[in-house]
Amino acid sequence: MIPVPLLVCVMAAWCAVYLADTLLRSSLTHRFSYESWLSSRGLMLSPFHVRWQTTMFNRLFAYCARINPRALYLWFSGGLVFGIVAMLGSVVLLIQTLQQTLAQMTTNNPRMGAQQALQVVVPGVNIPTSQLAYFFIALLLSGVIHELGHAVAALREQVRVNGFGMFVFVVYPGAFVDLFTTHLNLISPTQQLRIFCAGVWHNFVLCVAALAVLFLLPVFLFPVYATGSGALVSEVVQGSPADGPRGLSVGDIVTRLEDCPVRGVEDWSSCLFHLSHTPQTGYCIPVASLQPSWAHGRAFKRLDGTMDCCSNNSLTDLCFSYIKPQSRNDREREYACMPVRKMVTGTRACRTDSDCAVLSSAASVCVTPSLENQTRFIRVTHPPNTHMLFVGYPPHLQYAVSLTNFVPRFGFLNLDLPIFLETFCKYVVSLSGALAVVNSVPCFALDGQWMLNALLEATLVHVVTDRQKRELIGFFLLLAGSALLAANVALGLWMVTAR
């Protein structure tokens, strides 16, 4: 559900703005000066919408349009081809997304939602409030680059740009360019296509550029940040299984989970997945260290059928099972309640007693923690500290800790800089790519509407000679595209907020 405090703050802010605007416009004393002030600064206010427009960037757009006419022609012609392909691809993608959403509604499988390429984004609901700044800045940047493409392409086709502006609708920021409609109607449909496709083309280029920066970030930061030596802990959730005096701390470098090496965040995730889907690891314990009092612990069955022998629920002891030394029956197991940190610190991992015989010259036995079916005992290595011992469901450990691949080479470096760059690039990739897809949809009020109209005028003029028939074909195509997009947004919004 939408967070109530966030909704209250947004509504209160817009009510205050709208109330102040209404009072000033109705005031006989301040109305003229207020409206003159808004007009001189290019501001327009309406319910849940504020817009600012200026001509100060027109010279910059004109300069960009004159840099290299031949290169710009090839550049925007490439954008034309991409826009047509994107318009067809966006329809296919929306159909697939709608099918996945309907399947998720009927099967109630949360994994299907994670597989969707497009998802409705609601700040504070499926985006953490701590990352809202990334979201809004990336969204605004994507919008500005989108409109920059329209403006430069228009000036190159001799269409005047009246101005550039930005707006905020409810909480979503955006940008726009105001083109001179008379000039736009005088040029050919192919020229119009170059202008209309330039926005989604620039969004695609920005998406690729951010993706390249994301992959090359280890190279860019190599002089000051190292990678491949472990996963650096950047945040530990307070009260989580990883928190505490013998848990993980910010700045620790995790190098191993049991016998699974951790060279980065990807290894951390894959190791936890591997450990949660394989039998519990055992540990080589010298036979001489098995005290008689431990070996005769009274074992009893849990509700799930597993065995336990630490009836006092001690925080320092754990029930271990092992095959009795010199026993002829491999299924005859003994259970012992042992001090867990003392027994497993510095010991080697094993699966069977034969592993211990190979690894150690002394007589050893492979003891295995006797835990519930989904529970695992995991040793987390983070030198120079002693092991962190975790008992629980492995995914809980993954959610309790935030890690990064980048380890500072110098002590004065900020741990959060690589995380900031990495997170921001991911948001730019997601949002700029989403804008490219959504704006390509043949839908009313989006770039896809003008792209489709120009495409029909360029391709059907000799097939369907009647202009009204071409407009009617375009209308029904736009109606279908609008219904498809509206269905995706409505169902996606319901999935995000109501479930």
Buried (B, 14 or more C-beta within 10 A) or exposed (E): EEEEEBEEEBEEEBEEBBEEBEEBEEEEEEEEEBEEEBEEEBEEBEEBEBBBBEEEBBEEBBEBBEEEEEEBEEBBBBBBEBBBEBBEBBBEBBEEBBEBBEEBBEEEEEEBBEEBEBBBBBBBBEBEEEBBEBBBBBBBBBBBBBBBBBBBBBBBBEBBBEBBBBBBEEBBBBBBBBBEEEBBEEBEBBBBBBBBBBBBBBBBBBBEBBBEBBEEBBEEBEEEBBBEEBBBBBBBEEEBBBBEEEBBBEEBBBBBBBBBEBBBBEBBBBBBEBBBEEEBBBBBBEEEBBEEEBBEBEBEEEEEEBBBBBEEEEEEBBBBBBBEEEEEEEEEBBBBBBEBBEBBEEBBBBBEBEBBBEEBEEEBBBBBBBBBEEBBBBBBBBEEBEBBBBBBBBEEBBEBBBBBBBBBEEEEBEBEBBBEBBBBBBBBBBBBBBBBBBBBBBBEEBBBBBBBBBBBBBEBEEEBEEEEEBEEBBEEBBEEBBEBBEBBBEBBBEBBEEE
